[in-house]
Amino acid sequence: MSTKAELLAGLRIRLNDQAATRWKDDELNAYLDDAARDYSKYFPRRRELQFETITGTQRYDVPDDLIDDYILDFTFIDNITSLQEVIPEKQQRRLQSNRFYEVVDQDIVLGFVPIGVYDVIVRYNAIHTMPDTGESTIPEEDEDLIYAYCMAAAWQRIGGNDAGLSRWTEGEKRDDSPIIPHYTRLWQRYSRLIEQKQAVPRTYKLSRVVGTWRN
């Protein structure tokens, strides 16, 4: 997986702007961040959070990088017997059972009060990271999506400036900028790449983080 600096350099080559005369680093870095967030909606990062319950506590912090409150599964493990129980989301509970969880604002709320200490494993969809230092979590085979998004966003800004400034005439506005169809085609290419990659079965590598539940 590539670093943000490597992705920025690759993006400049694709934009033919290695001298940074048209786009500044800050602007392109912002597009890289936006691209990682948008990519995460289609191909989220699979993460696993493991921690222990606190006796008598029903409310716990959600993971900071959780996408759309979507938890894949929520499992209790008895520390003594090692028996596992998958706790369902509230809408999937059995009849009026209180053995459920729900996500409310920034909390995971249990429908019951845990008695004793349990290990808990939460698997969930997470946002991909694009740190300023270190590697991003975007798989190398999907970096073409990041480039496609950034190129479309970059040219859209240029096209918008051109349409809003240089294409004005006295008494009327012209909307025939040749740049506009270019960035439109780039967004269409990005959408096609998303569809193509969604159609291909893929495996996910879980990453694990040790969390702390709030008392």
JOQUIJO-V587766 format. One record per backbone hydrogen bond with DSSP energy under -1.0 kcal/mol. CO is the residue of the C=O (numbers start at 1). NH is the residue of the N-H. E is the energy in kcal/mol with one decimal. If there is no record, write none. Layout:
<<CO & NH & E> <CO & NH & E>>
This chain:
<<2 & 136 & -2.9> <3 & 7 & -2.2> <4 & 8 & -2.6> <5 & 9 & -2.2> <6 & 10 & -2.4> <7 & 11 & -2.4> <8 & 12 & -2.2> <9 & 13 & -1.8> <10 & 14 & -1.8> <11 & 15 & -2.0> <12 & 17 & -2.7> <17 & 20 & -1.8> <24 & 28 & -2.0> <25 & 29 & -3.0> <26 & 30 & -1.8> <27 & 31 & -1.8> <28 & 32 & -2.1> <29 & 33 & -2.1> <30 & 34 & -2.3> <31 & 35 & -2.6> <32 & 36 & -2.1> <33 & 37 & -1.9> <34 & 38 & -2.5> <35 & 39 & -3.0> <36 & 40 & -1.7> <39 & 43 & -2.8> <45 & 126 & -3.5> <46 & 207 & -1.5> <47 & 124 & -2.2> <48 & 209 & -2.5> <49 & 122 & -2.9> <50 & 211 & -1.5> <51 & 120 & -3.3> <54 & 57 & -2.4> <58 & 110 & -2.4> <60 & 108 & -3.5> <63 & 66 & -1.5> <65 & 127 & -1.8> <67 & 70 & -2.5> <70 & 125 & -1.5> <73 & 123 & -2.3> <74 & 87 & -3.1> <75 & 121 & -2.3> <76 & 85 & -2.7> <77 & 119 & -2.3> <78 & 82 & -2.0> <83 & 78 & -2.7> <85 & 76 & -3.3> <88 & 101 & -1.7> <89 & 92 & -2.2> <90 & 93 & -1.3> <94 & 97 & -3.0> <98 & 100 & -1.8> <100 & 111 & -3.0> <101 & 90 & -1.9> <102 & 109 & -3.4> <104 & 107 & -2.2> <106 & 62 & -1.7> <107 & 104 & -2.5> <108 & 60 & -2.1> <109 & 102 & -1.8> <114 & 56 & -2.4> <118 & 53 & -2.5> <119 & 77 & -2.7> <120 & 51 & -2.0> <121 & 75 & -2.6> <122 & 49 & -3.1> <123 & 72 & -2.1> <123 & 73 & -1.5> <124 & 47 & -2.4> <125 & 67 & -2.3> <126 & 45 & -2.7> <129 & 137 & -1.9> <139 & 142 & -2.0> <140 & 143 & -1.4> <142 & 145 & -1.4> <143 & 147 & -2.4> <144 & 148 & -2.3> <145 & 149 & -2.4> <146 & 150 & -2.4> <147 & 151 & -2.7> <148 & 152 & -2.0> <149 & 153 & -2.5> <150 & 154 & -2.8> <151 & 155 & -2.4> <152 & 156 & -2.0> <153 & 157 & -1.7> <154 & 158 & -1.7> <155 & 159 & -2.9> <156 & 160 & -2.7> <157 & 161 & -2.4> <158 & 162 & -2.4> <159 & 163 & -2.7> <160 & 164 & -2.3> <161 & 165 & -1.7> <162 & 167 & -1.6> <165 & 168 & -1.4> <167 & 174 & -1.9> <169 & 172 & -1.6> <172 & 169 & -2.1> <179 & 183 & -1.9> <180 & 184 & -1.9> <181 & 185 & -2.2> <182 & 186 & -1.7> <183 & 187 & -2.2> <184 & 188 & -1.9> <185 & 189 & -2.3> <186 & 190 & -2.2> <187 & 191 & -2.2> <188 & 192 & -2.2> <189 & 193 & -2.5> <190 & 194 & -2.1> <191 & 195 & -2.2> <192 & 196 & -2.6> <193 & 197 & -2.5> <194 & 198 & -2.2> <195 & 199 & -1.3> <207 & 48 & -2.7> <209 & 50 & -1.7>>
